[in-house]
Amino acid sequence: MNSMLPHQAATVLFDNGRHKCISFSSLVKGDGVQANQFLILHDSHAAVLDPGGDLTYTPLTIEVSKHIKLQDLDYVFASHQDPDIITSMPRWLMHTRATVVASKLWARFLPHLASGFITSQMKSDVTERLIELPDQGADIPFGDSVIKCVPAHFLHSVGNFQFYDPVSKILFSGDMGASMVDDVKPVTDFETHISSMRGFHQRYMCSRRVTRLWAEMVRKMDVEQMVPQHGSPFVGKEMIHRFLDWVSDLDCGIDLLTQDSYRCP
């Protein structure tokens, strides 16, 4: 059973009784860029996706604690290295038993986020709590299911992953599909929605070659919702495929560069 009904700061994306996906879209007000954080629950197992930084840590843990004990969290997944993705990592390591899952390219840098105090309080090396994803991705065990780490390199980070939940058939697509909107709700008018996406994708996505390779991969997947880290989700295969067609034909990143982009000021 799918539901898109909001409950305070939370939106239930999927709930079949033993498996639930929840989105938190309005935990931070003010100067911080709007970002969505996610919680996946499967029986007694739990994972947080792209939890953000200090701005989101406290309100997110309050919301997560309504569903599980923080100590019981299995994983913290990081799609890439940006501050709005994973700079709260030290606090998750210190206050939960969770393992952090991230690209091998960024796993070697993430310990720089942890101060000596955090490391001493953990009584273990940070790297012992990291799963380093190979470029081809991996299936991460999640009870009797998995969370699939799907390659999305150069969209926008050089080591970038998206997360696919095969139970709910939701693709948590990171920055791909992101939009700058005031009201986070499923896209219903795609043509109108383009104006909230175009500038972001043209700047942050590497090139049309990469977006086409990614889109071809997603077309072969069984995706019923595509939920980005910023802005509105795409619900239903028709809306998802409209986005895939649009982004496949969008000149972006290096496609738009000229010599005028590289002049000494």
C-alpha positions in Angstrom: 0.0 0.0 0.0 1.4 3.4 -1.0 0.7 6.7 0.8 1.8 10.2 0.2 0.0 11.7 3.2 2.1 14.0 5.4 2.4 13.6 9.1 3.9 16.7 10.6 7.5 16.8 9.2 7.2 13.2 7.8 5.7 11.8 4.7 5.0 8.1 4.4 6.1 7.0 0.9 5.3 3.3 1.3 3.9 1.1 4.1 2.9 -2.6 3.6 2.8 -3.4 7.3 6.4 -4.7 7.7 8.2 -2.4 5.4 8.0 1.4 5.5 9.7 4.3 3.8 9.4 7.8 5.3 10.6 11.1 3.9 11.4 14.2 6.0 11.3 17.3 3.9 10.9 20.3 6.2 13.2 19.8 9.2 15.3 22.9 8.5 13.9 26.4 8.1 15.9 29.5 7.2 19.3 29.6 5.5 19.9 25.9 4.9 19.1 24.6 1.4 15.9 22.5 1.5 16.8 18.8 1.6 14.9 15.6 2.1 16.1 12.9 4.5 14.8 9.3 4.5 14.2 6.4 6.8 13.6 2.9 5.7 12.2 0.3 8.1 12.1 -3.4 7.5 10.9 -5.5 10.4 13.4 -4.7 13.1 16.0 -3.2 10.8 16.4 0.5 10.0 18.5 2.7 7.7 18.8 6.5 7.3 19.6 7.9 3.8 21.5 11.2 3.3 21.0 12.5 6.9 22.7 15.9 6.3 24.7 18.0 8.7 24.3 19.6 12.1 21.3 21.6 10.9 19.3 18.4 10.5 20.8 16.1 13.0 18.7 17.0 16.1 15.3 17.3 14.3 16.0 14.2 12.3 16.9 12.1 15.3 13.7 13.3 17.1 11.7 12.1 14.1 13.6 8.8 13.7 13.2 8.1 17.5 9.4 8.0 17.0 9.9 4.8 15.0 13.0 3.1 16.4 15.6 3.4 19.2 18.6 5.2 17.8 20.9 2.5 19.1 19.1 0.0 16.8 19.9 1.8 13.6 21.7 -0.5 11.2 23.0 1.9 8.5 23.6 5.5 7.5 23.8 5.7 3.7 25.6 8.6 2.0 25.1 9.1 -1.7 28.1 11.4 -1.9 30.3 13.7 0.2 28.5 17.0 0.3 27.8 18.9 3.6 24.0 18.5 3.2 24.6 14.7 2.9 26.9 13.4 5.6 28.7 16.0 7.7 26.6 14.8 10.7 28.4 11.4 10.4 30.4 11.8 13.7 27.3 12.2 15.7 25.6 9.2 14.1 28.7 7.1 14.8 28.9 8.3 18.4 25.2 7.9 19.4 24.2 4.8 17.4 25.8 1.5 16.4 25.1 2.2 12.7 27.5 1.4 9.9 28.1 4.2 7.3 27.8 3.2 3.7 29.6 5.4 1.1 31.7 5.3 -2.1 35.2 4.0 -1.7 36.3 7.4 -3.1 34.8 9.3 -0.2 35.2 6.7 2.6 38.9 7.6 2.9 38.0 11.3 3.4 35.1 10.9 5.8 37.3 10.3 8.9 38.4 13.9 8.5 34.9 14.8 9.8 35.5 13.1 13.1 37.5 15.0 15.7 39.9 13.3 18.1 37.3 13.6 20.8 34.7 11.7 18.8 37.1 9.0 17.9 38.2 8.6 21.6 34.6 8.4 22.7 33.8 5.7 20.1 36.7 3.6 21.4 37.3 2.4 17.8 38.6 3.5 14.5 36.2 5.3 12.3 37.1 3.1 9.3 35.8 0.1 11.2 32.3 1.5 10.9 32.5 2.2 7.2 31.4 0.1 4.2 33.3 1.3 1.1 31.3 0.8 -2.0 33.0 -0.2 -5.2 32.3 1.7 -8.4 29.9 -0.9 -9.7 27.7 -0.7 -6.5 26.5 -3.4 -4.2 23.6 -5.0 -2.4 23.6 -4.2 1.3 21.9 -6.9 3.4 18.7 -5.5 5.1 17.0 -8.3 7.0 15.6 -10.7 4.5 15.9 -8.0 1.8 18.6 -5.6 0.5 19.2 -2.0 -0.2 20.7 -1.7 -3.7 23.5 0.9 -4.1 23.2 2.0 -7.7 26.0 3.7 -9.6 25.3 7.4 -10.4 28.9 8.7 -10.8 29.3 12.3 -12.1 25.7 13.0 -11.2 27.0 15.2 -9.8 29.8 13.8 -7.6 32.7 11.7 -9.1 31.8 9.0 -6.6 28.0 9.0 -6.4 25.4 6.4 -5.6 21.7 6.2 -5.5 19.7 3.8 -3.4 17.0 1.5 -4.7 14.6 -0.3 -2.3 13.3 -3.4 -4.1 10.4 -3.8 -1.7 8.8 -0.4 -2.2 10.3 0.0 -5.7 11.5 3.5 -4.7 14.7 4.9 -6.3 16.2 7.4 -3.9 17.9 9.4 -6.6 20.0 11.9 -4.8 20.6 15.1 -6.8 19.1 13.6 -10.0 15.6 15.0 -10.3 16.2 17.7 -7.7 14.0 20.8 -7.8 13.9 24.1 -6.0 10.2 24.3 -4.8 8.4 25.8 -1.9 6.0 22.9 -1.5 7.4 19.4 -1.6 4.7 17.2 -3.1 4.5 14.8 -6.0 5.0 16.3 -9.5 1.7 16.5 -11.4 2.4 19.0 -14.1 5.8 18.0 -15.6 6.1 20.9 -18.1 5.6 23.5 -15.4 8.0 21.6 -13.1 10.9 21.9 -15.6 11.6 25.5 -14.7 12.4 24.4 -11.1 14.9 21.8 -12.3 16.6 23.1 -15.4 19.2 25.4 -13.9 20.2 22.9 -11.2 20.7 20.1 -13.6 22.5 22.2 -16.2 25.0 23.2 -13.5 25.4 20.1 -11.4 25.2 17.2 -13.9 28.4 16.4 -15.7 27.2 16.0 -19.3 24.4 14.7 -21.4 26.4 11.5 -22.2 26.3 10.6 -18.5 22.6 11.5 -18.0 21.7 9.3 -21.0 23.7 6.3 -19.6 22.0 6.7 -16.2 18.5 7.1 -17.8 19.0 3.9 -19.8 19.9 2.0 -16.6 16.8 3.3 -14.8 14.5 2.4 -17.7 15.5 -1.2 -17.1 14.7 -1.1 -13.4 11.3 -1.6 -11.8 10.8 1.9 -10.3 7.5 3.2 -9.1 8.7 6.3 -7.3 11.8 8.4 -7.9 12.5 10.5 -4.8 15.3 13.1 -5.0 17.2 14.6 -2.1 15.9 18.1 -2.9 12.3 19.0 -3.9 9.4 17.0 -5.3 9.2 13.2 -6.0 8.1 11.6 -9.2 5.3 9.0 -8.6 4.3 6.5 -11.2 6.1 5.1 -14.2 4.7 7.7 -16.7 6.0 10.7 -14.7 9.3 9.0 -14.1 9.8 8.2 -17.8 8.9 11.8 -18.7 11.8 12.9 -16.5 14.2 10.3 -18.0 13.3 11.5 -21.5 13.8 15.2 -20.5 17.1 14.7 -18.8 18.5 12.5 -21.6 18.2 15.4 -24.0 19.4 18.2 -21.7 22.7 19.8 -22.5 24.4 20.2 -19.1 27.8 20.5 -17.4 30.7 20.3 -19.8 28.2 20.4 -22.8 27.7 24.1 -22.1 31.3 25.2 -21.5 33.2 27.5 -23.9 36.5 29.3 -23.7 34.7 32.2 -22.1 34.1 29.9 -19.1 37.9 29.8 -18.6 39.3 33.3 -18.5 41.5 34.8 -15.8 39.4 37.5 -14.1 
